[in-house]
Amino acid sequence: MEAERVDLATRAIIIACVLIQLAVTLGGPGFEMAISMGGGLIPARIGGSLVLDHAIPAPATLVSSIFLHGSWAHLGFNMLFLAWIGRFVEAVLGRWRYLLLFFVSGIAGGLVQVALDPGSPIPVVGASGAISGVFAAHAMIFGRSGGKGEFARALQLAALWIGLQVATGLVLNTDGGGIAIGAHVGGFVAGLIVALPLARAAIARRFR
């Protein structure tokens, strides 16, 4: 599978996230805070209990928050895993179905996070929920195509991702914020649900 020739969407997402992070960094701490509050997913805004001036509409933050990251380390960790897994999933799904998977997983993850902590005024940022969905799709697609052994390996890879996220959350979560574990789990479940419907035709053509 010549994944390197069909990973334009994966590369575009990575480039967009890096450029946004660079702009936020160059803008300084005040600009970073304004972007985080205005474009991050704040559960209390989605529920209507918090209203902010000079911020994009609350529902739009379910998408904008995917492209924002709390630090370069946060960004690097996410983009490394996306570059590793995303190109293979994109090669099977095709560009537009892959983007649909990515954004559906990211939005679903955000909604789960809001449901778990609806009154939180703390912005949630990062592509981890969307990437969790890509991991789930990888497990479903390549597990189905490669038999039980490949399925086990794919699930191990997905479990590694979720495990790393949960472990990081347990270490870093504080009263002031941290890893949005609900977004990761919600994105993963969404990926499991939508992966095979999106990929069924491609899987049938390639692996029959």
C-alpha distance (Angstrom), angle and dihedral (degrees) to the residues before:
residue distance angle dihedral
M1 . . .
E2 3.79 . .
A3 3.78 94.6 .
E4 3.79 94.0 161.7
R5 3.83 89.9 69.7
V6 3.78 96.1 53.1
D7 3.79 104.3 40.0
L8 3.80 97.3 97.0
A9 3.80 93.8 123.2
T10 3.81 92.1 49.7
R11 3.79 90.8 49.9
A12 3.80 92.2 46.0
I13 3.81 91.6 53.2
I14 3.80 91.6 49.2
I15 3.80 93.2 47.5
A16 3.80 91.8 47.8
C17 3.81 92.4 50.6
V18 3.81 92.6 47.4
L19 3.81 93.5 48.4
I20 3.79 92.1 48.1
Q21 3.79 91.6 48.7
L22 3.81 89.8 49.0
A23 3.80 91.8 51.2
V24 3.80 91.5 47.7
T25 3.80 91.5 49.5
L26 3.79 93.5 48.3
G27 3.80 89.7 48.7
G28 3.78 92.1 64.3
P29 3.82 133.5 -129.1
G30 3.80 95.1 -56.7
F31 3.78 93.0 51.6
E32 3.80 90.7 44.9
M33 3.79 90.9 54.3
A34 3.81 91.8 47.3
I35 3.80 92.1 50.8
S36 3.79 92.2 46.1
M37 3.80 93.0 50.6
G38 3.80 95.0 40.2
G39 3.80 99.3 41.7
G40 3.78 104.0 23.0
L41 3.78 122.1 96.9
I42 3.82 106.8 -100.9
P43 3.81 109.8 -175.0
A44 3.80 92.5 -152.9
R45 3.82 89.8 57.2
I46 3.80 92.0 52.0
G47 3.80 89.7 51.5
G48 3.80 92.2 46.8
S49 3.80 97.2 -119.9
L50 3.81 92.0 112.1
V51 3.80 125.4 49.0
L52 3.80 121.7 -170.3
D53 3.78 129.0 -169.3
H54 3.80 119.8 -136.3
A55 3.80 93.5 23.4
I56 3.78 130.9 119.7
P57 3.83 116.2 -104.6
A58 3.79 110.6 -70.4
P59 3.83 96.5 -119.9
A60 3.82 90.0 54.5
T61 3.80 90.3 60.3
L62 3.81 88.4 71.6
V63 3.82 83.7 74.5
S64 3.81 104.0 27.5
S65 3.81 92.1 53.4
I66 3.82 89.6 61.7
F67 3.81 90.2 68.1
L68 3.81 96.0 47.2
H69 3.80 123.7 83.0
G70 3.77 133.6 -170.6
S71 3.80 96.1 -131.4
W72 3.78 143.3 -10.4
A73 3.81 88.7 -97.0
H74 3.79 90.3 54.4
L75 3.79 90.4 48.4
G76 3.81 94.1 45.2
F77 3.80 93.5 50.4
N78 3.80 92.4 50.0
M79 3.80 96.5 43.7
L80 3.80 92.7 47.0
F81 3.78 91.1 57.5
L82 3.80 92.9 41.9
A83 3.81 91.8 52.0
W84 3.79 90.2 47.9
I85 3.81 98.5 49.5
G86 3.79 106.5 17.0
R87 3.81 97.3 68.5
F88 3.80 92.1 59.1
V89 3.79 94.1 47.5
E90 3.79 91.2 46.2
A91 3.81 90.0 51.1
V92 3.81 89.6 59.4
L93 3.80 100.9 37.0
G94 3.77 99.4 37.5
R95 3.78 125.0 -126.7
W96 3.79 101.8 -71.2
R97 3.80 98.3 41.5
Y98 3.79 88.4 46.6
L99 3.81 90.6 53.5
L100 3.79 89.4 48.0
L101 3.81 89.7 52.7
F102 3.79 91.2 47.4
F103 3.78 96.4 50.8
V104 3.81 96.7 38.5
S105 3.81 88.8 53.1
G106 3.80 92.6 46.3
I107 3.81 93.4 48.5
A108 3.81 92.5 44.8
G109 3.78 90.3 50.4
G110 3.79 90.4 51.1
L111 3.80 92.1 50.2
V112 3.82 91.3 50.9
Q113 3.80 89.7 51.0
V114 3.80 90.2 50.9
A115 3.80 90.8 49.0
L116 3.80 91.6 51.5
D117 3.80 95.4 48.3
P118 3.81 107.8 15.8
G119 3.79 97.2 164.1
S120 3.79 97.8 49.6
P121 3.83 115.1 126.7
I122 3.81 91.7 -166.2
P123 3.82 116.9 107.1
V124 3.80 117.2 -120.3
V125 3.80 114.3 -147.8
G126 3.78 136.9 173.9
A127 3.79 143.9 73.0
S128 3.80 94.1 -105.8
G129 3.80 95.1 110.1
A130 3.80 91.7 51.1
I131 3.81 91.6 45.8
S132 3.80 89.9 49.5
G133 3.79 87.1 59.0
V134 3.81 90.2 51.4
F135 3.80 89.4 51.8
A136 3.79 90.2 50.9
A137 3.80 90.5 49.8
H138 3.79 90.3 50.2
A139 3.80 90.5 53.4
M140 3.80 93.0 48.3
I141 3.81 97.9 43.0
F142 3.79 101.3 41.0
G143 3.78 93.7 34.4
R144 3.80 90.1 56.6
S145 3.79 92.8 46.4
G146 3.77 98.4 47.8
G147 3.80 106.1 44.0
K148 3.78 129.7 -117.7
G149 3.81 95.4 -44.2
E150 3.78 93.4 53.1
F151 3.80 90.6 43.1
A152 3.80 90.0 55.3
R153 3.80 91.7 49.6
A154 3.79 91.8 48.1
L155 3.78 91.4 50.9
Q156 3.80 90.1 47.9
L157 3.79 89.2 54.7
A158 3.79 91.6 49.0
A159 3.80 90.5 47.0
L160 3.81 89.4 51.7
W161 3.80 90.4 55.2
I162 3.80 94.2 47.9
G163 3.80 91.2 43.1
L164 3.79 92.5 52.2
Q165 3.78 90.8 49.2
V166 3.80 94.0 48.6
A167 3.81 92.2 45.6
T168 3.79 90.7 49.6
G169 3.78 89.9 48.8
L170 3.79 92.7 51.7
V171 3.79 90.7 50.8
L172 3.79 98.9 42.5
N173 3.80 106.0 29.9
T174 3.78 111.5 110.4
D175 3.77 136.4 158.6
G176 3.80 87.0 -87.1
G177 3.78 96.0 57.0
G178 3.77 139.3 -83.0
I179 3.77 139.0 163.3
A180 3.80 114.5 -0.4
I181 3.79 97.1 -134.9
G182 3.80 92.1 176.8
A183 3.81 90.4 60.0
H184 3.80 91.1 53.1
V185 3.77 94.7 49.0
G186 3.82 92.9 42.4
G187 3.80 91.8 50.7
F188 3.79 91.5 48.5
V189 3.80 93.1 51.4
A190 3.81 91.0 47.0
G191 3.79 89.4 51.7
L192 3.78 90.8 52.1
I193 3.80 90.9 51.5
V194 3.80 99.8 47.0
A195 3.82 102.3 31.5
L196 3.79 100.3 82.7
P197 3.82 96.9 41.6
L198 3.79 88.5 52.6
A199 3.80 94.5 44.0
R200 3.82 102.6 36.2
A201 3.79 96.6 100.0
A202 3.80 93.6 44.1
I203 3.80 92.3 47.1
A204 3.79 92.0 49.7
R205 3.79 92.0 51.0
R206 3.80 95.9 47.0
F207 3.80 104.9 35.3
R208 3.83 105.7 30.2
